[in-house]
Structure formats: C-alpha cells, structure tokens
C-alpha cells in the first residue's frame, strides 16, 4: 500500500531533512522508496569503475533489477536506507541492515561528482540516530583498505573505531551511542557548513539582479543602482526580458543565459513569477537566492502556499534563500563592498554586525546606526525568514574577524534551542545583543514560519541568560549597548565611579546605578558648573586610579561659559590611559563622536560612547557588566546523572502510547515506573475513602502520617487547606479525617490519601513542559504562595550544565528559604540539584512527556523527598533541534 504521495505504508516522513553540505549547498535526505528503482539505476550508471569496486568489491558495471528492487524495498526498522538528492537525482545512498537486535552493518555509496562535500558524514550521522532510536547500539562495516575516504568517514565522526584486517578487507566496528566527542564533531561540521553557506551570500564573485528595470521607481532598479554605487568588486549582471540594457549593463533575457555563472541572484520580479526564476537559477547553478519580492506568506493563504513552493524548489535544487520580502544584504569588507539592498548608500564601515528580519526595521536599524556614528561590518535582512535566519549569520560571525559585536532584531524565532546553543558559542567571544519584544504568537509577523508557544516570557528571558545574550527592549537600547561594548573594554566588575559637574545629574546617575544593581564605589564627584577641562582631567584620573572602581561614568551639563570640547578632550585622554570602560553623558549628544575619539600611544583606537541621558548610559553599562560576568564565569559541564536506564523509561512510554495514541495522564504506578529508571523515587501514598481505611493505611505505613485531599479543586487553592500533618496516633488521625471530610464533602473534594510524614523542610516544585516552540522547559519554584500567587518561578531550557542547574535553583526570589532562612537549617543543595538534573535529562530524552510535575518536593538538610508526582504523555512532537543536522 502507498499513501497519497506514493510512499509505502510505514514511510517515516520524520526522517526527511534538508542539510547544508560542506561547500554550503543544500541536499535533501529522505528514506528510500520502491519508486526509486530507476533513480538508483541512473545513479549507479554514473559512477566510475573505481567507486563501484570500492562499494561492491566487484566490477558490477550494471546492477540487476533484482538487486535494485532489494535495495529499494526496506522495512524502515531492520533494513533502513536513506538517499541524498539534488534536483530529484540521487547523489548518495546510505543504509544499514540489522545483524542482531543491537548490531547493524552500514554501507555508503556517494556520487563521484559530489565526493568531498561531506555527504557520507551526513548520512552516517542520520543513520546512527535512526538506528540508536530503534535499539541498535553498534555499527559494523567492511571496507577495502584503499578506500581511505570511507574509513575516515567513520573515524572522523568522533566514534572509537575498532579496525581489523582480514582476507584483504578492513572490518570496522564502533558503538553509535552519542558521546561528547561525536556531538562536538556534529556541531563543528554544522557550524562550518552553515558558515560557508553564508560566505556565499556575503562574498559572491558575481551577482545577477533578476527584474532589473529601467524604471527608476522599481525595486530592481534601486538594488542594481545601489550595487553599482557601492563599488561591488565582482561581476554584476542585469536580467530583464524586455530591455537591451539597464543602467549601462547589457540585459539578459534569462539568468541561465549569463555565460560565466552567478553566485548570488537578487530576485525582484512579481511574486507570481518567482518560481519560474527559481527554476532558471537552478538550471544555472546559482548558489543563493536573495528574494526582495513581497506578496508571499505575509499576503495570505495563497502567498503562504507560494512561499512553501519557493522553499521546496530552492532546497531541492541545492540553493539557500534569503527572504522573501527581504530588505537585502550589505557587506562592507574592502574586498567586496556589497550593497545588495534598498539602502541608498553603504553605511560607514565598522565592527558591528546587524541582522533584522523585516525591511521596514532594516531601514530603521541602518538609519539609527548612521546617526550614532556606528560602523557596520555586515547587515542582513531575512524578511519572511523562509530559510536563512539569524542562526545562520551567527554561525558566520563566530569566525568573522571583521565583526566584534552582533546585534539582532528578532520579530520571531523558528528554532530557539538551536539559537541558544549557537548564541552561547558566539557570546563566549563576542557580545550578542538581541531586541525581541515578546514570544507569544501575537508578536509573530505574518509570513514568518514559527510555531506557537505556551511558555511565559520569563522562560525566553532565561534562555537568553543561559546563552549569555544581552537582551534589550528596542533599537535605541541595542545601539546604547553596542556603542559601549564595541569600543570599550568589558567591565571587570559592577563597581562604578561617577564624575560630573552637576549635583542633580550625579544623583540621578547614582540612583540609576542602584536600580540596575551597580555599586557606586567612587563619588558622585560634583565639580563646579564652570569647571575647566583640567579640573575634569584631575577628577577622572582619580576615579580611574581607584582600585575599587571597575567603570567610570562621566556626566556633563555644558554651562554658558565653558567649552564642552575641553571636557570632551579630558574624558577622551583619561580613557586612553586605562583599560576600564568609560561612558559619557553629554546632554543632547548621543553616539560615537570624533570629539570623544582618539588614538592611544599603543596605537589602539579609543572611543568614549556618549549618551544624552544618564539612565541610558547606566542601562547600557549594566548590560555590559552582566555579560562580562557571564563570560568570565565557569559555564559548567553537561549534567549526566549516574544510574539512568533510558530504555526502561522508553518502553513504558511506548506501551502507554500504543494503548492510548492521543496520550493520557499516567497512573501513580506508571509514574513510579517512569521516574525510577531516572533515579527519581516518589513516595508512596494510599488512597482511602473511609476513616477505617485511613487507619489501616497509617498502621501499614507507620506513624507519623499525613492525610490530604487530592481533589482537583484543592490544587492551587492556598485559602482552602486540604491537608493535616504530623498525625502521630489513631485518635489524631480519626479526628483529622473527620474534620477534613466534613469540610470538603460538600465541595466534592473529599478524595483523600494517607502518606508517611516527611522531615521538616522546604516544599519545592520541579516541573517540565514540552513546548511546541522551545521543546522541554524545566522550571523550579518554592511551593505555595511564591509559585501560586507571585509567579516566582525560574526557567531553563535543556540540555543543562551543572552551573545552569545551580543558577535555576538560585534564580527564584524565595531561594533564601533554601539556605537557612531565619535560623532554619540549610537544605541539601546537592541533592536538590541532582533531582533537577535528572528531570532535565528525562525531559530532554523523552519528548513524549507533555508535562511532569513533582509537587511537593521536600528539600531538607538530609536530602530531598518527592512526595507527589503527575505525568501526562502525548504523541511525540517534532522538535526543531534534534541530534542530527537539518535545516528547519
């Protein structure tokens, strides 16, 4: 049987993926199907004799129909095969055949013309994840000794490969369980490939503007004119079916008519013509499409379908897409000078990389940077973000030596988990400033591919803090921070000196410092309003020379009789003599000014950023200080709790979902069976309906006990007490049960359990929820009013490090209750951290866990006790950031 798409029954569509290859091009991976018979024949016929011999150990110039039928008919469990395709043609085949329940033989065959592009590595990576998920633990392979490329595919993937030579064949054997090394190799390859793909966007040797018009008011005309005016160093071509020349360039009717090939095609034709252009670009071998045309998903359902077809056509042809509805791309590198955008002129060159999604915001961002005097290295607008996103440009900026600071204006986020890990790597060496107004579906512009989210905004903030990102609220604040971190050293701490010529301005600055968590360690020093530059210089030398000072804030109100140039010179000269950051508040002045710039004796350029109001300067300094603290601290190691039996938990999940395909809440017995393999033990409780049952349960458990209502009405109702604790005798239990029953029976809330009395401690809540956008989100809070009334909840996004776990527990305002508040003994912090770590790993491993709530978790000096747990399972969502490379 086949489905509507002609695919066989059981076809695993979730294995399909678009991947970026080593050269930056795109290939499509999918499971093989019986309909691939002719394609496999064509693939084999195009192989060299040497490649055929390496794969089959024999000169099989032609495969038999019987062999090809066997190759293309698999069960997707014991026999699995993937094909890599470009423009529908197979360029690589990878397969494994299960030999034993835990071992499989793996083999590859890569097209001669595509060898060296990393296709074998990608196929191995995907096959290993598929095999591991189906219970295979080990791959074996037989390779001819001269096939060094294939041997290196296995050894370079980060696996410990056992090699044995026998009968002229090298036998390979290796465990496929993901390891720290194999994961590092995968992420490194992903980084290199995606960085290279952006290099082709930013450093094209040739550009064609499709839709270049002679009409001066057309988009195509503007972009072509801007490319020429910017002084682009490569070849520029105009494509126009109706003109002989455009702006002095000969016009080609079709892009494929251009004889020397094109790297970057700028598409500026009406939306209904774009797909024809994409097909023409594919025929011409174009690497990247920059689609500035509007009228796609932002325009309604028809446009959304057109946008989907655009993405499919481009990726099937191996091309990346920037846009549609893009404002364009700018690269100020002196070897390129690329202005393929709607900006009329190249902005000043500098060290700030900028990414914005919409065209309108692109204009605002560039205009604001120009007003500040901030130079730009690279600017890009993703428009509807159908393919290329901020993640791709961050991959590029990690290694870009021309960019020191990165600013991102994000209207939506398609893959937060991937964003988090790339941003964390980028932020470890360069400041990353993000403007993101919110994470709800209401904030997603029309046309952006983004899943809905159920998380609170605090979870998004926590993700950014984990990644070391500086989050701001608007473009104004982004440039406030950028002009500081781009031109000044990072603060060594949060101690601040304030020097100015106004008591009021100094006090205002000091108050702002306190509100942002900065310590005023020097001053405020208020000089006379008519103080000259020499007096300012002396005060600044004293401030910078104070060993208790990490940063200096200067505040200046120009009086009528004093030239502010003298003061600016004093500030600049003082900043040159130190590596402590310096910020200046000159009322009415903002940005990077020549009056506050100069060259230090050691040759470095020194710029003191200026702010029109002290609150702006303090906010920027606070952001830079928090970032410097994150960058200087140990970020920990991934948590890997001991004693985890992942397979046992997976078997329970599979059993429950086989019986209940739509998912359901687990019974207490099932909850125990799910959590115990991860080292989480839930205290037992006995359901009781009568006082006699309660007494029998208490005698079985042993006094002291608690009796509590488990009715839904009693959850999150602090004013309705449904529990009696520390019951030490039958008489106390009978009295407590009767009182609770009389009170709650009229509310139909008299569903009770009896449980052993826990040691005195602090009640906590540990929770994880599977979010459609973020994946697993782990939260921690102190139970009761801090959680239910005040929303004092901390969030983190797995995978977590030991430092992330500690930060999560400490992030809630009620955390002092854990550390011996008002004379109480501190709780066992290590045990609490271990519990949170186990929950985070469980959530990361099993996306079927829609929600898991441990409540209450009793943290006490001797350890932690999980007194209650609820779990809801649901069908597996498709996470965006899986253990294999894929474009989303």
C-alpha positions, -999 to 999 in steps of 0.1 A, spaced: 0 0 0 11 36 -6 -1 69 7 -14 99 -13 22 109 -21 31 75 -35 51 65 -4 49 30 10 29 22 42 50 30 73 71 55 54 89 76 82 84 111 69 101 124 101 134 112 87 133 137 58 157 166 62 174 194 42 210 196 51 238 220 43 268 203 28 305 212 33 305 236 4 275 255 16 250 240 -8 219 221 2 209 185 -3 177 167 6 178 135 27 148 111 27 141 74 32 144 53 1 112 40 -16 104 13 -41 97 40 -67 135 49 -66 144 19 -88 151 39 -119 169 66 -100 192 40 -84 200 26 -118 209 61 -131 230 68 -100 249 35 -104 254 41 -142 270 74 -135 296 60 -111 332 54 -120 346 19 -121 367 26 -90 337 38 -70 317 8 -80 345 -16 -70 350 2 -36 313 -2 -28 306 -37 -41 342 -53 -41 335 -63 -77 333 -46 -111 294 -45 -113 290 -21 -142 253 -28 -141 231 -38 -112 204 -64 -118 168 -55 -114 166 -80 -86 194 -63 -67 179 -28 -71 145 -40 -61 160 -54 -29 179 -22 -23 148 0 -26 124 -22 -6 132 -18 31 111 -22 63 124 10 79 134 -9 110 157 -38 104 166 -26 69 169 12 65 182 32 36 185 70 31 191 88 -2 206 122 -6 192 141 -36 197 174 -55 171 184 -81 155 150 -76 185 130 -86 203 107 -61 238 118 -52 243 95 -22 229 64 -6 235 52 29 219 21 45 221 -3 75 210 -38 78 204 -52 113 225 -83 120 215 -88 156 190 -69 178 217 -45 188 241 -46 158 238 -35 122 261 -34 91 263 1 75 274 10 39 275 41 17 278 50 -19 285 86 -29 283 101 -64 317 107 -79 308 143 -87 297 150 -51 325 133 -32 344 156 -7 313 176 2 305 157 34 276 136 22 289 104 37 293 121 71 257 135 70 243 101 60 262 84 88 250 109 113 214 105 104 216 67 101 232 65 136 204 85 152 178 64 135 195 31 144 200 42 180 164 52 184 154 17 172 177 -1 197 208 -6 176 240 0 196 268 -9 172 276 -4 136 299 -26 116 313 -21 81 336 -38 57 358 -15 36 387 -21 11 420 -9 25 424 16 -3 390 32 4 406 57 28 378 83 23 352 59 37 374 47 66 379 84 75 341 90 74 338 66 104 369 76 123 364 114 118 328 112 131 340 110 167 335 73 173 360 49 188 365 26 158 379 -9 162 397 -20 130 407 -55 119 423 -66 86 414 -100 73 412 -115 38 420 -82 21 392 -63 38 392 -39 67 364 -47 92 352 -18 113 332 -19 145 321 10 167 294 20 193 269 46 180 257 59 213 261 97 212 292 108 231 306 142 240 332 138 212 307 127 185 283 156 195 312 181 192 321 168 158 285 171 146 281 206 159 315 216 144 305 203 110 272 220 112 289 253 121 314 251 92 288 242 66 263 269 76 291 295 79 303 286 44 268 289 31 266 325 45 300 332 29 285 326 -5 258 352 4 283 378 16 313 372 -7 298 364 -42 321 367 -72 291 375 -94 256 389 -89 226 390 -111 196 412 -105 166 395 -119 139 421 -125 164 449 -130 142 476 -146 149 508 -164 121 524 -143 138 545 -116 110 538 -91 112 500 -93 129 478 -66 150 460 -92 164 493 -105 171 506 -70 190 475 -60 211 474 -92 219 510 -88 229 505 -52 252 476 -61 269 497 -87 272 528 -65 286 507 -36 316 497 -57 310 460 -57 342 443 -68 327 413 -86 307 409 -118 272 424 -120 246 413 -144 211 426 -153 182 403 -162 153 418 -180 133 401 -207 122 434 -223 153 456 -223 186 455 -241 205 473 -213 198 486 -178 220 512 -161 247 507 -186 248 469 -183 237 446 -211 204 429 -201 199 391 -204 165 376 -210 172 348 -186 197 343 -159 208 310 -174 219 330 -205 247 346 -185 278 327 -197 301 329 -166 277 317 -139 262 335 -110 268 331 -73 240 353 -59 207 360 -77 187 390 -64 151 383 -73 129 414 -78 101 402 -100 64 400 -92 56 371 -67 38 350 -93 69 350 -115 94 340 -87 90 302 -91 100 304 -128 130 324 -118 140 298 -92 138 271 -118 160 291 -141 185 298 -113 186 261 -105 195 253 -141 223 279 -140 238 265 -108 231 296 -86 242 292 -50 219 316 -32 187 335 -38 181 369 -23 143 374 -28 133 410 -21 98 404 -37 69 408 -14 35 391 -17 42 358 -1 30 344 33 25 379 47 -2 384 20 -25 355 29 -31 318 22 -22 319 -14 10 337 -7 18 312 21 15 283 -4 36 302 -29 63 307 -2 62 270 6 67 261 -30 96 286 -32 114 269 -3 108 234 -17 121 244 -52 152 261 -39 162 234 -15 156 206 -40 180 225 -62 206 229 -36 202 267 -31 197 288 1 171 315 2 174 349 20 138 363 21 113 366 6 103 402 14 139 409 23 154 444 26 187 430 13 223 423 24 253 445 29 290 436 33 314 464 40 345 442 36 370 462 14 374 432 -10 337 431 -17 318 464 -9 284 447 -14 252 467 -11 226 444 -25 199 462 -5 174 490 -7 197 512 14 208 541 -9 244 540 3 268 518 21 269 526 58 302 535 73 325 505 77 329 493 113 329 463 136 292 458 143 273 430 126 235 436 123 206 413 115 170 423 111 140 405 98 117 430 82 125 455 56 110 484 74 130 476 105 161 472 83 157 508 73 153 520 109 182 499 121 206 513 95 194 548 100 199 546 137 234 532 133 243 560 110 230 587 134 251 571 162 282 570 140 284 533 144 302 515 116 288 483 102 306 452 90 277 431 78 239 438 76 213 413 65 175 413 64 158 379 64 123 391 55 99 363 60 128 340 71 117 311 49 152 296 51 182 318 61 178 331 96 198 348 124 211 314 134 229 311 100 245 346 103 256 339 139 274 308 126 292 331 102 300 357 128 316 332 151 347 332 129 343 366 112 374 386 121 358 418 109 329 417 134 334 424 171 298 428 182 265 414 169 230 430 171 199 410 162 164 424 158 142 394 160 105 395 153 101 358 156 122 327 164 119 295 145 143 273 164 151 286 199 171 255 210 195 259 181 195 297 186 205 291 222 235 269 216 248 290 186 244 322 206 262 307 236 292 298 214 292 333 197 287 351 230 317 333 245 339 356 223 317 385 211 288 404 227 254 394 212 226 420 217 190 409 210 159 430 205 129 408 209 96 423 221 79 390 230 75 353 223 37 350 220 20 341 187 6 376 187 41 390 182 48 369 151 46 389 119 25 375 90 47 353 68 71 340 94 74 303 99 71 300 137 54 275 160 31 287 187 44 287 223 28 283 257 57 294 278 58 326 298 81 354 287 103 347 317 113 314 300 125 332 269 145 356 291 160 326 309 171 311 276 189 343 266 206 345 300 218 309 296 233 318 263 250 350 275 229 372 253 223 409 262 185 414 258 172 449 252 137 463 246 142 484 214 167 495 188 176 526 208 188 504 237 205 480 213 228 508 200 233 521 235 249 488 244 266 483 210 284 516 211 298 506 245 308 470 240 322 477 205 345 505 215 354 499 252 368 471 273 343 449 293 339 459 329 359 439 355 330 441 380 300 462 390 317 490 409 312 524 394 327 559 397 306 589 389 322 622 379 303 653 367 296 690 371 260 688 384 248 676 418 214 667 403 228 649 374 252 630 396 224 620 420 203 609 390 232 587 377 238 572 411 201 563 416 201 547 382 231 526 391 215 513 423 183 504 404 203 484 379 224 466 405 256 486 401 276 497 431 286 533 434 321 529 448 335 564 440 315 596 441 293 610 428 320 637 424 304 670 415 328 697 401 317 733 398 294 740 369 321 762 354 349 736 359 375 736 331 389 706 313 419 705 336 397 700 367 378 673 349 410 656 339 422 655 375 389 641 388 389 615 362 425 604 369 415 599 405 384 579 395 403 556 371 431 552 395 408 540 423 414 502 427 378 498 439 364 511 406 356 490 375 339 515 353 336 553 351 305 573 343 310 610 334 281 634 334 284 669 319 260 698 315 276 724 293 273 759 310 273 791 291 309 800 297 327 767 293 336 750 261 325 713 261 353 705 237 378 709 266 358 685 288 354 660 259 392 661 254 398 655 291 374 625 291 389 610 260 425 614 272 417 599 306 400 569 289 431 563 267 453 558 298 433 529 312 415 496 303 385 504 324 354 513 304 343 549 303 309 563 294 300 599 289 267 617 294 266 650 274 231 663 274 219 664 238 247 643 225 245 606 216 266 580 198 302 579 186 317 614 182 351 625 169 354 647 199 354 616 221 377 596 199 414 593 195 444 570 192 462 558 223 500 557 225 500 519 218 481 525 185 447 513 196 417 535 187 398 547 218 362 558 216 342 570 246 305 564 238 282 594 245 246 593 259 221 620 260 207 610 294 224 591 323 197 564 325 207 553 290 244 551 299 237 532 331 214 507 314 240 500 288 267 496 314 246 472 334 240 451 304 277 450 296 286 442 332 262 413 334 276 400 301 311 403 313 302 384 345 287 356 323 317 355 301 342 353 329 324 326 349 327 288 345 298 277 324 300 241 338 297 207 322 266 190 308 247 171 336 249 133 332 234 118 363 245 82 371 223 52 372 199 61 343 181 33 325 167 52 295 155 21 277 132 11 306 115 45 306 112 45 268 95 11 269 69 24 293 62 54 271 59 32 240 35 9 258 12 37 271 11 55 237 4 22 219 -27 18 241 -36 55 241 -24 71 208 -36 105 219 -18 103 252 -31 105 287 -23 111 324 -3 83 339 -15 63 369 6 66 401 20 31 394 31 42 359 46 74 372 68 54 396 78 31 367 87 60 345 107 80 371 126 53 389 148 44 359 160 80 361 167 78 398 136 98 409 118 80 437 83 91 445 69 85 480 40 61 480 5 72 491 -25 51 499 -59 62 486 -86 60 513 -123 65 512 -132 60 549 -116 67 582 -112 29 588 -92 27 555 -72 56 567 -63 40 600 -54 7 582 -31 26 558 -14 45 586 -8 13 605 8 -2 574 29 29 567 38 37 602 31 68 622 35 98 620 14 103 588 -4 130 568 -39 128 553 -46 151 524 -72 157 497 -61 150 461 -92 165 446 -85 189 416 -104 217 435 -77 217 462 -48 223 438 -35 259 437 -60 269 464 -40 284 493 -71 295 511 -86 260 512 -64 238 533 -69 202 524 -41 186 545 -35 176 581 1 168 590 22 151 618 -6 128 629 11 106 655 -18 84 667 -50 67 656 -70 92 676 -54 122 659 -59 106 625 -96 99 632 -101 135 643 -82 150 613 -100 127 588 -134 136 602 -127 173 602 -114 173 566 -143 151 554 -170 173 570 -154 204 554 -147 191 519 -175 166 513 -200 195 504 -174 206 478 -170 170 464 -133 174 473 -131 146 499 -108 123 479 -80 115 503 -47 98 506 -25 88 535 12 92 533 42 90 556 51 123 573 82 139 558 110 155 577 108 193 582 120 211 551 111 235 523 85 225 498 95 230 462 81 224 428 101 209 400 84 209 366 90 203 329 67 210 300 72 202 263 65 234 244 58 233 206 84 261 201 110 257 228 109 219 234 114 209 270 112 238 295 123 230 331 111 251 359 118 254 397 100 273 424 92 272 461 58 257 466 28 277 479 23 315 476 57 321 458 45 299 430 8 303 430 4 339 438 36 357 430 47 337 399 82 334 414 93 306 390 127 300 374 131 285 339 159 269 320 160 251 286 177 217 284 203 204 279 216 219 312 250 221 327 257 218 364 260 256 365 226 260 347 210 238 374 225 258 402 215 291 386 180 278 381 176 270 418 191 303 428 171 323 403 138 325 423 134 353 448 124 328 475 157 309 472 170 322 506 144 299 522 167 270 510 198 284 527 188 286 563 163 315 564 157 328 599 178 302 616 165 272 598 190 245 587 200 248 551 186 222 527 208 196 510 216 217 479 235 189 461 206 165 464 182 191 451 205 199 422 207 162 414 169 159 412 166 189 389 194 175 367 176 141 364 144 158 355 161 179 328 177 148 313 145 129 313 127 158 296 154 161 270 154 124 263 117 118 261 97 145 242 66 124 248 64 138 283 40 166 277 42 177 314 58 164 345 52 180 379 70 170 411 50 187 438 57 188 466 94 181 467 105 183 503 141 197 505 156 192 539 191 190 554 195 153 548 183 153 512 151 156 491 119 136 491 95 136 462 61 134 478 39 138 448 42 135 410 20 138 380 29 130 344 10 135 311 22 118 280 13 129 245 24 118 209 59 128 201 62 163 188 88 171 161 115 191 179 134 216 158 169 208 172 175 171 171 206 150 173 212 153 135 219 182 112 189 196 95 176 229 82 142 238 97 
